[in-house]
Amino acid sequence: MFTTLLVQPIFNILVIILAILPGHNFGVALIVFTILIRMLMWPLVKKQLHHTKAMRALQPELKRIKKEAKGDRAKEQALTMELYKERQINPFSSFGLILLQLPIFLALYSGINRIVNDPNQVVSFAYPFVQKLPGVQELAADISQLDETLLGVVDLTRAALSNGVIYWPAMIIVILSAIAQYYQSRQLMPKPTEKKSLRKILKDASEGKQADAEDMQAAVSSKTMMLIPFLILIVTIRIPSALSLYFLVSSLVAIVQQTIVLRQDVEEMEEIADKSARKEAAVEGEIIPPASKTKTKAKKSTRKSAKKRKRR
C-alpha cells in the first residue's frame, strides 16, 4: 500500500520532470521536484507559521494563567485549554507539516534507491502513460542517457562516507544541508530577554523551584535547533547524496517562504497600527495620512534632494 499510494506517485512525478528536462540530469530534476513539493505545501506552511506566531503571542496570557492557578495543575490546564479554544488555536497543529514531510521523504528515499540499484526502473517502474513520454522512451532505448549527477559535478548515487572513504562533493552537500536546516529552525526561534539554559532550569526544578513554561520552551527549542541538523548530518552521511540535496533545497526554499510570511506579518501589523492611529486622530480632529502615502512622499522628497545635489 505504501508503494502504491506514495512511492510510485512521487517516483513518477520525478520521472516526468526528468523526462522533460533536456539532458535528463537527475540533480536538476530533483531540485525542480523539491521546489514543486514545497510550493504545493505553501498553504500548510503559511498556516503553520501563523500558528507559531500566535502561540508566541499567547505567552503573556499563559504566564498570567500560571500565576492565577497558583500551582494547581488541573486548574492551569483547564484555563490553558479554554484560552486555546477562545483564540481558536490547536497546540498540536504544528506537527502537521512534519507528519506530511516524513512520508514524502521515505517515499523519495525508496524511489531514489530504485534508481541507484537499477537505473532501468526509471522506465519499468513508471506508469504506462509516463512510459509513452518521448523523454522516457529515449531513456528506454539508451539508459546511459540518464545523467545521475548534479550538473556533472556530484555523483548523486554515492554517499558522503562509504567504507571509510569520504566523497567530498557529497560531503559538502551534507554539511550545507545541516547548516541550512539550522538556519531554518533559528529563523523561527523566539528571542527571550533573559535566556536560561536547560541545565539551569532542571537544577532549579530539583531545588523545588517551579520552572517557567516560556523558559522551558525556549531552552528545549534551542536544544532541538541543534539536534535536528546533527541528526540530518548523521542520517544522510551514509546514504545517496541525492537525499542530502533534497534536504538542502527544501531548507533553502523553506527559509525563503518563512522570510516572506514573517515580512507580510510585519507589514500587516504596521497597517493595523496605522489604521488605529488614524482613528484616534480622527476622534481628536487631526488628519494623519496613511503610512503608505507617507512613505511614498518621503521617497519622492529624497529623490528631489538627490537631483538637486547632482545639479550643484
C-alpha positions in Angstrom: 0.0 0.0 0.0 2.9 2.4 0.9 4.5 1.7 -2.5 1.2 2.1 -4.5 -0.1 5.2 -2.7 3.2 7.1 -2.1 6.3 5.7 -3.6 5.1 5.2 -7.1 3.3 8.6 -7.5 6.3 10.5 -6.1 8.6 8.4 -8.3 6.6 9.1 -11.4 6.5 12.9 -10.7 10.3 12.8 -10.5 10.5 10.7 -13.7 8.2 13.1 -15.6 10.4 16.1 -14.6 13.5 14.0 -15.6 12.0 13.2 -19.0 11.0 16.8 -19.8 14.4 18.3 -18.8 17.0 18.4 -21.7 20.0 16.2 -20.8 17.9 14.2 -18.3 20.0 15.5 -15.4 19.0 13.8 -12.2 20.2 16.6 -9.9 18.3 19.4 -11.7 15.2 17.2 -11.8 15.5 16.6 -8.0 15.8 20.4 -7.4 12.8 21.1 -9.5 10.8 18.3 -7.8 11.8 19.7 -4.3 10.7 23.2 -5.2 7.4 21.9 -6.6 6.7 19.9 -3.4 7.4 23.0 -1.2 5.2 25.2 -3.4 2.3 22.6 -3.1 2.8 22.7 0.7 2.7 26.5 0.8 -0.8 26.9 2.3 0.1 24.5 5.1 3.5 26.2 5.6 1.8 29.6 5.9 -0.8 28.3 8.3 1.9 26.7 10.5 4.0 29.9 10.6 0.9 32.0 11.6 0.2 29.4 14.3 3.7 29.6 15.6 3.5 33.4 15.9 0.1 33.1 17.6 1.5 30.7 20.2 4.3 33.1 20.9 1.8 35.9 21.3 -0.1 33.9 24.0 3.0 33.6 26.3 2.0 36.6 28.5 -1.5 35.1 28.9 -0.1 31.7 29.8 2.1 33.4 32.4 -1.0 35.1 33.8 -2.8 31.8 33.9 0.1 30.2 35.7 0.1 32.9 38.4 -3.7 32.6 38.7 -3.6 28.8 39.1 -1.0 29.1 42.0 0.4 25.6 41.5 -3.0 23.9 40.8 -2.1 21.8 37.7 -5.7 20.9 36.9 -6.9 24.5 37.0 -3.9 25.6 35.0 -4.6 23.0 32.2 -8.3 23.9 32.2 -7.6 27.6 31.8 -5.0 27.0 29.2 -7.3 24.8 27.1 -10.0 27.4 27.5 -7.6 30.1 26.2 -6.7 27.9 23.2 -10.4 27.4 22.4 -11.1 31.1 22.7 -8.3 32.0 20.4 -9.0 29.1 18.1 -5.5 27.6 18.4 -4.7 23.9 18.2 -1.4 23.3 20.1 -0.7 20.2 18.0 -1.3 21.6 14.5 2.4 22.5 14.1 3.1 18.7 13.8 1.0 18.6 10.5 3.9 19.8 8.3 6.4 17.4 9.9 3.9 14.4 9.5 3.4 15.4 5.9 7.1 15.7 5.0 8.1 12.4 6.6 6.2 10.0 4.2 7.4 12.1 1.3 11.0 11.7 2.4 10.6 8.0 2.9 8.9 7.6 -0.5 11.6 9.6 -2.1 14.3 7.6 -0.4 12.7 4.4 -1.7 12.4 5.8 -5.2 16.0 7.0 -5.3 17.2 3.6 -4.1 15.4 2.1 -7.1 17.3 4.3 -9.5 20.6 3.8 -7.7 20.3 0.0 -7.7 18.8 -0.3 -11.2 18.6 2.8 -13.5 16.2 0.9 -15.8 13.5 1.2 -13.2 13.1 4.8 -14.4 11.2 3.1 -17.2 9.9 -0.1 -15.8 8.5 1.4 -12.5 6.8 4.3 -14.3 3.1 4.4 -15.1 2.1 3.3 -18.6 1.2 6.8 -19.7 4.6 8.1 -18.4 6.4 5.4 -20.4 4.9 6.9 -23.5 6.6 10.3 -23.0 9.3 11.0 -25.6 12.0 11.6 -22.9 11.2 8.2 -21.1 11.3 6.4 -24.5 14.7 7.9 -25.1 15.9 6.5 -21.8 14.3 3.2 -22.6 16.2 3.0 -25.8 19.5 4.0 -24.1 19.6 4.2 -20.3 23.1 5.6 -20.4 21.5 9.0 -21.3 20.4 9.2 -17.7 22.8 11.7 -16.0 22.9 10.6 -12.3 24.9 13.7 -11.3 24.3 17.3 -10.3 25.4 19.1 -13.4 28.3 16.7 -13.8 29.9 17.7 -10.5 28.4 15.4 -7.8 27.5 11.8 -8.3 24.2 11.7 -6.5 24.2 7.9 -6.2 27.3 8.0 -4.0 27.2 8.6 -0.2 29.4 11.2 1.5 31.0 8.4 3.6 31.3 4.8 2.4 33.7 2.1 3.7 35.8 4.8 5.5 36.3 6.8 2.3 35.0 10.4 2.2 33.4 11.6 -1.1 34.0 15.3 -0.6 31.5 16.7 -3.2 28.7 14.8 -1.5 30.1 15.7 2.0 29.8 19.4 1.1 26.1 19.0 0.2 25.6 17.1 3.5 27.2 19.8 5.6 25.3 22.6 3.7 22.0 20.8 4.3 22.7 20.7 8.0 23.6 24.4 8.1 20.5 25.3 6.1 18.3 23.3 8.5 19.9 25.0 11.5 19.2 28.5 10.0 15.6 27.4 9.0 14.9 26.5 12.7 16.7 29.5 14.1 14.6 31.9 11.9 11.5 30.9 13.9 13.1 30.9 17.3 11.8 33.5 19.8 14.3 35.9 21.3 13.7 35.9 25.1 15.0 38.8 27.1 16.7 36.5 29.6 17.6 33.1 28.2 18.1 30.3 30.7 19.9 27.0 29.8 18.0 23.7 30.1 20.6 22.6 32.8 19.8 25.7 34.9 16.1 25.1 34.6 16.4 21.4 35.6 18.7 22.4 38.5 16.1 24.9 39.8 13.4 22.3 39.4 15.4 19.8 41.5 15.7 22.5 44.2 11.9 22.8 44.3 11.6 25.9 42.2 8.8 25.8 39.6 10.1 26.2 36.0 8.6 28.9 33.8 6.9 27.5 30.8 8.3 30.1 28.4 11.9 29.5 29.7 11.4 25.7 29.4 10.0 26.0 25.8 12.9 28.3 24.8 15.5 26.0 26.2 14.0 22.9 24.6 13.6 24.7 21.3 17.3 25.8 21.4 18.4 22.2 22.0 16.1 20.9 19.2 17.5 23.6 16.9 21.0 22.0 17.3 19.7 18.4 17.4 17.8 18.3 14.1 20.8 19.4 11.9 23.0 16.9 13.7 20.5 14.1 13.1 20.3 15.1 9.4 24.1 15.0 9.2 24.3 11.5 10.8 21.4 10.1 8.7 22.4 11.4 5.3 26.2 10.9 5.5 25.9 7.2 4.6 23.0 7.3 2.1 23.0 8.5 -1.6 23.8 12.2 -1.7 20.5 12.8 -3.7 18.7 12.8 -0.3 21.1 15.4 1.1 20.4 17.5 -2.0 16.7 17.2 -1.3 17.2 18.4 2.3 19.4 21.3 1.2 17.0 22.6 -1.4 13.9 22.0 0.8 15.5 24.0 3.7 16.6 26.9 1.3 13.0 27.1 -0.1 11.6 27.0 3.4 13.8 29.9 4.5 12.5 32.0 1.6 8.9 31.0 2.4 9.4 31.9 6.1 11.0 35.2 5.2 8.0 36.1 3.0 5.4 35.2 5.6 7.2 36.9 8.5 7.7 40.1 6.4 4.0 40.0 5.5 3.1 39.7 9.2 5.2 42.8 10.0 3.5 44.8 7.2 0.1 43.7 8.3 0.9 44.8 11.9 2.1 48.2 10.6 -1.1 48.7 8.7 -3.2 47.8 11.7 -1.2 50.2 13.9 -1.5 52.9 11.2 -5.3 52.5 11.0 -5.7 52.6 14.8 -3.6 55.8 15.0 -5.7 57.5 12.3 -8.9 56.5 14.0 -7.7 58.0 17.3 -6.5 61.2 15.4 -9.9 61.4 13.7 -11.6 61.5 17.1 -9.3 64.3 18.2 -9.9 66.2 14.9 -6.4 65.6 13.5 -5.6 64.2 10.0 -2.9 61.7 9.6 -2.1 60.4 6.1 -1.8 56.6 5.7 1.7 55.2 6.3 2.0 54.0 2.6 1.4 57.6 1.4 3.9 59.0 3.9 6.5 56.5 2.7 5.8 57.5 -0.9 6.2 61.2 -0.1 9.4 60.6 1.8 10.8 58.6 -1.2 9.8 61.5 -3.6 11.4 64.1 -1.4 14.6 62.0 -1.1 14.7 61.7 -4.9 14.2 65.5 -5.4 17.0 66.3 -2.9 19.3 63.9 -4.7 18.6 65.5 -8.1 19.4 69.0 -6.6 22.7 67.7 -5.3 23.6 66.4 -8.7 22.8 69.7 -10.3 25.0 71.5 -7.8 
